[in-house]
């Protein structure tokens, strides 16, 4: 399942749909329906493709009144999330948002299929998203599905059901596109510094790690890696949590072993890029939850967490403490609650494994990622389209065919 082709080279599957929602908002499909695998391309070609696309993604859309709204839907293995935003100067302002735990990938590790109950939950959440798209009169939208739909035997059938029942056309993006969007959405929070840095996204069904080089409006992607371990897939693979602290710690070590083995090839490639001042930025429910615990917040507060820099040692200590607690004990902790109590330990195992292969002393925390990356891509693509239309209009005005 691991992929190691740097983001930037995407091949659309022949015949893959570029549909649109039943409402007036359009879905602009950019990614492939399936991971393209380990295609070999030159370093220069990869760099050129990434730089060209990312330069476009950061251009401001050409709306004089900036009233047009854009939407991004991210249907992951665990969550369904929506952001609707309007351009504002060189950034955007969120005007509506929605998030719901749907656990679409529940049972996938055992059966290889999305269950009826999980699909029902996801369709219900996407129906709410569709209502919001209509209410906000969204100008452009992109809706993506990630690891659960990539892996499930009935993933394509589920996508068709969503289109039929909600009007939303989900694009099953590859792991490389998922990594690119995450970087585009959160890299602005990376600490200043010299040398390469790592940005990672711990999802429900997979984890993406991206080695980047800072500079320019967006960082240049040097290398990347994806493993099929997320908080849901890893939890289900190791089985139910046992009673007793010793047994729980043994289960945690098994999680660490599985992740460590999946990271092995990327760890070797990373070794040559290590510098005395390593920078690390994480975007996921795991890192934001642990950051909330680090701050001892009475309840989760995005304003306090997004952009926070936390000592890596503190994140390790919290991870190890959580791994020894029972599920009921974790439920009692602020910022975790019932929804994350059974999954957070797997996230801790993945996080500690990342700190093993990229031992930064500090960890940046981002409560943003794929959705923000989609919004920037949509706005940039809209700006490109407007520029082309303006050029054609000018040619017609000048009598040039």
Backbone torsions as a table, in degrees:
resi	resn	phi	psi	omega
1	UNK	NA	-22.4	-176.7
2	UNK	-68.3	142.5	177.0
3	UNK	-123.6	149.8	-176.6
4	UNK	-138.8	23.2	176.0
5	UNK	-90.7	125.2	-179.4
6	UNK	-57.3	143.7	178.4
7	UNK	-59.3	148.6	177.5
8	UNK	134.8	-34.6	179.7
9	UNK	-102.3	100.0	-177.1
10	UNK	-118.6	133.1	179.9
11	UNK	-118.5	122.1	179.4
12	UNK	-79.8	133.2	176.6
13	UNK	-62.3	131.9	-177.2
14	UNK	-57.0	128.5	178.4
15	UNK	86.4	0.5	179.7
16	UNK	-63.3	137.1	-173.0
17	UNK	-72.2	145.4	170.0
18	UNK	-119.0	58.8	-171.8
19	UNK	-76.0	-176.3	176.9
20	UNK	-138.4	158.0	179.6
21	UNK	-72.0	161.6	179.8
22	UNK	-69.0	-25.8	175.3
23	UNK	-75.2	-176.9	-175.1
24	UNK	-73.0	-19.1	-178.4
25	UNK	-71.7	143.5	-177.9
26	UNK	-103.2	149.2	174.1
27	UNK	-100.9	118.6	-179.3
28	UNK	-97.2	102.3	-176.9
29	UNK	-80.7	129.5	-178.6
30	UNK	-122.4	-22.4	-173.3
31	UNK	-105.1	169.9	-179.5
32	UNK	-79.8	163.1	177.9
33	UNK	-78.3	-24.8	-179.3
34	UNK	-139.7	151.7	176.7
35	UNK	-57.5	133.1	-177.0
36	UNK	-76.5	-6.2	178.4
37	UNK	85.0	-164.7	-172.9
38	UNK	-92.4	61.1	176.0
39	UNK	-68.2	143.1	-177.2
40	UNK	-101.8	123.0	177.6
41	UNK	-131.7	158.3	-178.5
42	UNK	-71.2	152.6	179.2
43	UNK	-59.3	-42.5	-178.3
44	UNK	-64.7	-39.2	179.6
45	UNK	-64.5	-42.0	178.9
46	UNK	-62.1	-46.7	-178.0
47	UNK	-62.5	-42.8	-179.2
48	UNK	-63.8	-43.0	-178.6
49	UNK	-64.5	-44.7	-179.3
50	UNK	-65.2	-45.8	-178.5
51	UNK	-62.4	-42.3	-178.4
52	UNK	-63.1	-46.1	-177.8
53	UNK	-68.9	-42.7	-176.6
54	UNK	-69.6	-32.3	173.9
55	UNK	-60.0	-41.8	178.3
56	UNK	-65.6	-39.1	-173.7
57	UNK	-64.1	-21.3	-176.6
58	UNK	-98.1	5.8	178.9
59	UNK	-81.3	140.6	-178.3
60	UNK	-75.9	135.2	178.0
61	UNK	-66.6	150.7	-169.4
62	UNK	-89.8	58.5	178.7
63	UNK	-106.3	121.1	-178.9
64	UNK	-64.3	-38.2	-177.1
65	UNK	-98.6	-7.3	177.9
66	UNK	52.7	38.4	178.4
67	UNK	-97.6	-12.6	178.8
68	UNK	-67.6	138.3	-178.8
69	UNK	-111.7	149.8	-178.3
70	UNK	-124.9	151.0	-177.9
71	UNK	-133.9	149.1	176.1
72	UNK	-134.6	128.2	175.9
73	UNK	-117.6	130.3	178.0
74	UNK	-121.5	107.0	176.6
75	UNK	-99.1	104.2	-178.7
76	UNK	-98.9	-171.9	179.8
77	UNK	-69.1	-27.3	-177.1
78	UNK	-115.7	-36.5	-172.4
79	UNK	-124.1	155.4	168.8
80	UNK	-117.4	121.2	-174.7
81	UNK	-129.7	143.5	179.0
82	UNK	-132.3	139.1	169.2
83	UNK	-130.5	135.4	172.3
84	UNK	-122.4	130.2	-173.2
85	UNK	-143.0	160.9	173.1
86	UNK	-120.1	146.8	177.1
87	UNK	-61.8	146.3	176.2
88	UNK	-149.1	108.4	-175.9
89	UNK	54.2	-123.7	-179.7
90	UNK	-96.3	12.6	-179.2
91	UNK	-132.8	-152.3	175.2
92	UNK	-148.1	160.0	179.0
93	UNK	-116.4	127.6	179.5
94	UNK	-73.9	128.0	179.2
95	UNK	-110.3	-13.6	176.2
96	UNK	-160.6	151.5	-179.6
97	UNK	-153.6	157.5	179.1
98	UNK	-154.1	140.8	177.3
99	UNK	-148.9	135.1	178.2
100	UNK	-147.5	137.4	173.3
101	UNK	-76.3	117.0	-178.6
102	UNK	-114.8	-16.6	179.6
103	UNK	48.5	53.1	-179.4
104	UNK	-60.1	-33.6	-177.7
105	UNK	-87.9	11.1	-178.8
106	UNK	-61.4	123.2	179.6
107	UNK	83.8	-4.5	-176.1
108	UNK	-63.0	-37.8	-178.2
109	UNK	-62.0	-30.6	-178.3
110	UNK	-88.3	-36.7	-171.2
111	UNK	-106.7	-22.4	-175.0
112	UNK	76.0	9.5	-177.5
113	UNK	-135.0	154.8	171.8
114	UNK	-78.9	131.5	-178.8
115	UNK	-77.1	159.3	178.8
116	UNK	-61.5	-42.0	-178.8
117	UNK	-63.7	-41.5	-179.7
118	UNK	-66.0	-42.6	179.2
119	UNK	-65.2	-38.1	177.3
120	UNK	-60.5	-43.6	179.6
121	UNK	-61.8	-44.3	-177.8
122	UNK	-66.6	-42.2	179.5
123	UNK	-63.3	-39.4	177.5
124	UNK	-60.2	-43.5	179.3
125	UNK	-67.6	-40.5	-180.0
126	UNK	-68.2	-28.7	174.4
127	UNK	-62.6	-38.9	176.1
128	UNK	-65.2	-40.9	177.6
129	UNK	-60.3	-43.0	-179.6
130	UNK	-61.7	-39.6	177.7
131	UNK	-62.2	-39.9	179.9
132	UNK	-67.9	-37.4	177.3
133	UNK	-60.6	-42.3	179.2
134	UNK	-67.7	-45.1	-177.5
135	UNK	-61.0	-39.2	-176.2
136	UNK	-88.8	0.7	178.9
137	UNK	50.5	56.0	-175.1
138	UNK	-63.9	133.2	-178.1
139	UNK	-78.2	-49.5	177.2
140	UNK	-139.0	141.8	178.3
141	UNK	-140.0	150.7	169.8
142	UNK	-134.6	132.5	-177.8
143	UNK	-121.9	125.0	-176.4
144	UNK	-123.5	151.4	173.0
145	UNK	-122.3	148.3	-172.3
146	UNK	-118.8	-131.4	-163.8
147	UNK	-58.3	-41.0	-177.7
148	UNK	-59.1	-44.8	180.0
149	UNK	-74.7	-28.4	175.9
150	UNK	-64.9	-38.8	-172.6
151	UNK	-89.3	-28.8	-171.2
152	UNK	-72.0	137.1	176.4
153	UNK	-61.3	-32.0	-179.0
154	UNK	-103.4	23.8	-179.0
155	UNK	-61.4	-44.9	-179.3
156	UNK	-65.3	-39.2	178.7
157	UNK	-63.8	-37.2	177.4
158	UNK	-65.2	-41.9	178.4
159	UNK	-58.3	-42.1	179.1
160	UNK	-66.1	-39.1	177.4
161	UNK	-61.9	-43.3	178.6
162	UNK	-60.3	-44.5	179.1
163	UNK	-60.9	-42.6	-176.6
164	UNK	-68.3	-40.7	-172.4
165	UNK	-92.2	-24.6	-177.4
166	UNK	-120.3	-19.0	-175.0
167	UNK	84.3	-2.3	179.7
168	UNK	-88.2	128.9	178.0
169	UNK	-99.5	108.6	-180.0
170	UNK	-86.2	135.6	176.3
171	UNK	-102.8	117.9	177.0
172	UNK	-78.6	104.3	-175.1
173	UNK	-89.2	155.7	177.8
174	UNK	-75.7	165.4	177.1
175	UNK	-62.3	-33.7	-179.3
176	UNK	-68.9	-37.4	176.8
177	UNK	-69.3	-36.6	176.6
178	UNK	-60.2	-43.8	179.1
179	UNK	-64.5	-43.4	-179.0
180	UNK	-61.4	-44.3	-178.7
181	UNK	-66.3	-38.8	178.6
182	UNK	-61.8	-43.7	178.4
183	UNK	-63.0	-46.4	-179.2
184	UNK	-60.6	-33.4	-176.4
185	UNK	-81.3	-24.3	-172.0
186	UNK	-127.4	-6.5	-172.0
187	UNK	-60.2	-22.9	-178.1
188	UNK	-60.7	-20.3	-179.2
189	UNK	-88.9	-1.6	180.0
190	UNK	-68.0	136.9	178.4
191	UNK	-61.2	147.2	173.4
192	UNK	-65.8	148.2	178.8
193	UNK	172.4	178.0	-178.9
194	UNK	-111.0	139.4	177.1
195	UNK	95.8	172.6	-177.2
196	UNK	-64.4	157.9	176.8
197	UNK	-137.8	163.9	178.9
198	UNK	-118.6	132.1	172.7
199	UNK	-115.8	134.2	-178.7
200	UNK	-133.2	155.4	-179.9
201	UNK	-134.7	109.7	176.9
202	UNK	-90.5	109.2	-178.8
203	UNK	-98.4	-164.2	177.4
204	UNK	-81.9	-35.6	-176.6
205	UNK	-116.5	-10.7	-179.5
206	UNK	-155.6	166.2	174.8
207	UNK	-130.0	132.4	177.7
208	UNK	-113.5	134.9	175.3
209	UNK	-122.4	134.3	-176.6
210	UNK	-129.7	125.8	174.3
211	UNK	-91.7	122.4	-175.5
212	UNK	-125.9	159.3	173.4
213	UNK	-119.3	123.7	-177.1
214	UNK	-69.5	161.8	177.6
215	UNK	127.8	140.7	-178.1
216	UNK	79.1	-176.5	-178.1
217	UNK	-65.6	-29.4	174.7
218	UNK	-137.1	153.4	-178.6
219	UNK	-70.7	156.6	175.9
220	UNK	-90.5	131.1	-178.6
221	UNK	-84.9	121.0	-178.5
222	UNK	-93.5	-37.5	-176.8
223	UNK	-164.0	164.0	178.4
224	UNK	-159.4	166.3	-178.0
225	UNK	-155.0	143.4	176.6
226	UNK	-131.2	137.6	176.1
227	UNK	-125.4	151.8	-176.6
228	UNK	-82.3	30.2	178.6
229	UNK	-112.2	115.1	171.0
230	UNK	-127.2	-175.5	-173.9
231	UNK	-66.0	-31.0	179.1
232	UNK	-81.3	-51.2	-176.3
233	UNK	-63.2	-39.0	179.9
234	UNK	-70.6	-41.8	179.0
235	UNK	-60.4	-46.3	-177.5
236	UNK	-69.8	-31.9	-178.6
237	UNK	-68.4	-40.9	-178.6
238	UNK	-82.1	-11.7	175.5
239	UNK	91.6	179.4	-176.0
240	UNK	-61.0	151.2	179.8
241	UNK	-73.0	128.5	-178.4
242	UNK	-82.4	168.6	173.6
243	UNK	-82.5	150.6	176.2
244	UNK	91.7	137.7	-176.3
245	UNK	-64.4	-40.4	-178.5
246	UNK	-61.7	-44.3	-179.9
247	UNK	-67.0	-37.1	179.0
248	UNK	-65.9	-40.8	178.4
249	UNK	-66.3	-35.4	177.2
250	UNK	-65.2	-40.7	177.2
251	UNK	-62.8	-40.3	179.5
252	UNK	-63.3	-40.3	178.6
253	UNK	-65.8	-33.2	176.2
254	UNK	-66.2	-40.6	174.6
255	UNK	-58.5	-46.5	-178.7
256	UNK	-61.6	-38.5	-179.6
257	UNK	-64.1	-46.7	-179.1
258	UNK	-60.3	-43.8	-179.0
259	UNK	-69.8	-42.0	-179.2
260	UNK	-59.0	-42.1	179.4
261	UNK	-65.6	-37.5	179.3
262	UNK	-70.0	-27.5	-179.4
263	UNK	-85.9	-8.4	-166.8
264	UNK	-55.7	-48.0	-177.9
265	UNK	-64.7	-42.7	-179.5
266	UNK	-67.2	-35.7	178.7
267	UNK	-59.4	-39.4	178.2
268	UNK	-64.9	-40.0	-179.8
269	UNK	-70.4	-33.9	-179.7
270	UNK	-68.7	-30.5	-172.4
271	UNK	-53.6	-38.5	-177.4
272	UNK	-72.6	-12.8	-177.5
273	UNK	-101.0	-0.8	-178.0
274	UNK	-67.4	139.8	177.3
275	UNK	-129.7	170.3	178.9
276	UNK	-63.0	-23.8	-175.3
277	UNK	-120.8	77.5	-177.6
278	UNK	-75.4	139.1	176.7
279	UNK	-115.4	141.1	-174.6
280	UNK	-143.4	133.1	179.7
281	UNK	-134.0	129.7	-178.7
282	UNK	-118.9	138.8	174.5
283	UNK	-126.2	112.2	179.1
284	UNK	178.7	164.8	175.6
285	UNK	-64.0	-29.4	179.5
286	UNK	-63.4	-53.0	-175.1
287	UNK	-69.3	-34.1	179.1
288	UNK	-71.0	-37.1	177.1
289	UNK	-63.9	-47.0	-179.7
290	UNK	-65.8	-33.6	176.7
291	UNK	-65.5	-38.5	176.3
292	UNK	-62.5	-39.7	176.9
293	UNK	-67.2	-38.3	177.5
294	UNK	-59.3	-40.2	179.6
295	UNK	-81.4	-7.5	-177.4
296	UNK	56.6	45.7	179.9
297	UNK	-73.0	141.1	177.2
298	UNK	-65.9	-29.9	172.6
299	UNK	-154.0	160.2	-174.6
300	UNK	-62.6	136.7	-179.7
301	UNK	-136.3	107.9	-177.2
302	UNK	-58.4	-37.2	-177.2
303	UNK	-62.9	-31.0	-179.7
304	UNK	-82.8	-24.1	-171.7
305	UNK	-98.5	-42.7	-175.5
306	UNK	-64.0	116.1	-177.7
307	UNK	95.1	-1.5	179.6
308	UNK	-68.4	145.7	172.8
309	UNK	-111.8	122.3	-174.4
310	UNK	-118.7	139.6	173.9
311	UNK	-60.0	132.4	-179.7
312	UNK	-59.9	-33.8	179.7
313	UNK	-60.7	-39.4	178.7
314	UNK	-64.2	-40.3	179.4
315	UNK	-66.1	-36.5	176.4
316	UNK	-66.3	-43.6	-178.7
317	UNK	-62.4	-42.8	178.2
318	UNK	-64.0	-42.8	179.5
319	UNK	-59.2	-45.9	-178.2
320	UNK	-68.9	-34.4	177.0
321	UNK	-66.2	-43.7	-179.4
322	UNK	-64.6	-34.8	-178.2
323	UNK	-67.2	-22.0	-179.3
324	UNK	-92.1	-17.2	-178.7
325	UNK	-79.9	154.2	172.6
326	UNK	-74.1	164.9	178.4
327	UNK	-60.4	-39.6	178.9
328	UNK	-65.9	-37.5	177.4
329	UNK	-63.8	-38.4	178.7
330	UNK	-69.5	-33.1	179.8
331	UNK	-62.0	-27.7	-177.2
332	UNK	-78.4	-11.5	-176.7
333	UNK	-82.8	139.8	176.0
334	UNK	-61.2	147.6	177.9
335	UNK	76.6	-3.9	177.6
336	UNK	-108.4	-68.2	177.9
337	UNK	69.0	-167.8	-173.5
338	UNK	-74.3	-33.2	-173.3
339	UNK	-70.1	-29.4	-176.0
340	UNK	-110.2	-5.9	-171.7
341	UNK	-59.9	-36.8	-177.1
342	UNK	-86.6	-14.9	-174.7
343	UNK	-106.9	-20.6	-171.6
344	UNK	-64.9	-29.7	-179.0
345	UNK	-64.0	-40.7	176.9
346	UNK	-61.8	-41.0	176.6
347	UNK	-60.9	-38.9	177.9
348	UNK	-63.2	-41.5	179.5
349	UNK	-62.6	-41.3	178.6
350	UNK	-66.8	-44.1	-179.5
351	UNK	-61.1	-45.4	179.6
352	UNK	-63.2	-35.6	178.5
353	UNK	-67.6	-34.5	175.9
354	UNK	-66.5	-42.5	178.4
355	UNK	-65.2	-26.9	176.6
356	UNK	-67.0	-42.2	-174.6
357	UNK	-89.8	-15.7	176.4
358	UNK	-138.8	78.0	-168.7
359	UNK	-75.8	64.4	175.5
360	UNK	-69.8	150.2	178.9
361	UNK	-84.4	-17.5	-179.1
362	UNK	-132.9	148.7	-179.0
363	UNK	-124.8	121.9	173.7
364	UNK	-80.4	144.3	-176.0
365	UNK	-118.8	128.6	-179.5
366	UNK	-123.8	122.2	171.5
367	UNK	-97.3	58.9	179.9
368	UNK	-166.7	163.3	-178.3
369	UNK	173.7	-113.7	-171.1
370	UNK	-58.2	-46.0	-177.2
371	UNK	-62.1	-43.0	178.9
372	UNK	-65.3	-36.9	176.4
373	UNK	-63.8	-39.4	177.0
374	UNK	-62.7	-45.1	-178.7
375	UNK	-60.4	-43.7	179.3
376	UNK	-64.5	-38.8	178.5
377	UNK	-64.7	-43.3	179.8
378	UNK	-62.6	-45.5	-178.5
379	UNK	-65.5	-39.2	177.9
380	UNK	-66.7	-41.4	178.5
381	UNK	-64.4	-37.3	178.5
382	UNK	-65.7	-37.9	177.4
383	UNK	-64.0	-41.9	177.7
384	UNK	-61.5	-44.2	-179.7
385	UNK	-62.4	-40.3	179.4
386	UNK	-65.5	-37.2	179.4
387	UNK	-64.7	-42.1	178.7
388	UNK	-64.0	-44.9	-179.9
389	UNK	-61.8	-39.9	179.8
390	UNK	-65.3	-39.3	179.9
391	UNK	-65.8	-42.1	178.2
392	UNK	-63.9	-40.5	179.2
393	UNK	-62.7	-40.9	179.5
394	UNK	-65.3	-40.1	178.5
395	UNK	-63.1	-40.9	178.6
396	UNK	-65.4	-39.7	178.6
397	UNK	-62.5	-36.7	-179.2
398	UNK	-84.3	0.8	178.1
399	UNK	76.9	24.3	179.2
400	UNK	-101.1	126.7	-178.1
401	UNK	-81.1	NA	NA
